[in-house]
């Protein structure tokens, strides 16, 4: 399997960022790590290996990006306004510096906090994303902002801005995405987030698939099985 390591300076973030790219052809999966996770998580926890035949055959390729969650949502030592601003800088890094090198709209994927990144990117930049697979996500970003509110906080909270979204320029591409998957475990502590997000999207005519797996399902072996199922059938 082709494996390429990339380390480049990000002008949007003002620091070096690292990427692992697996594969040589096929649909591009843009992979976000879990909470404060790193670009090598999916390799370390076996998800790359689990999709190995699809990667080797040229059906898919994985672009695994790094996170700055420890500088944004999880930076409790920073004022909430700074946390969300840092996230927006990270989003700009993805949109302006990563996506242009991919050759077309990717399938945004992630588990746990990575699921939030995947769906938030899809909802905020629907013409730049071709679909999403979100596993065991927690989607209410208000819980990381200690009650703080401003426009940035509003427009980075799916539960805040989706109910009022009426712009066809956003909803049309969202509805056209394929696949649109939200999956979690029935005992996952954030299972209600997944149900609520799916309901909000369906209310907007986005035919998202919601699948509740038996058990807890908030762990790497489950996510490995989920990715295999949703990509290979």
Secondary structure by P-SEA (a helix, b strand, c coil): cbbbbbbbbbccccbbbbbbbcccccbbbbccccccccccccccccccccaaaaaaaccccccccccccccccccccccaaaaaaaaaaaaaaaacccccccccccccccccaaaaaaaaaaaaccccccbbbbccccccccccccccccaaaaaaccccccccccccccaaaaaacccbbbbbbccccaaaaaaaaaaaaaaaccbbbbbbbccccccaaaaaaaaaaaacc
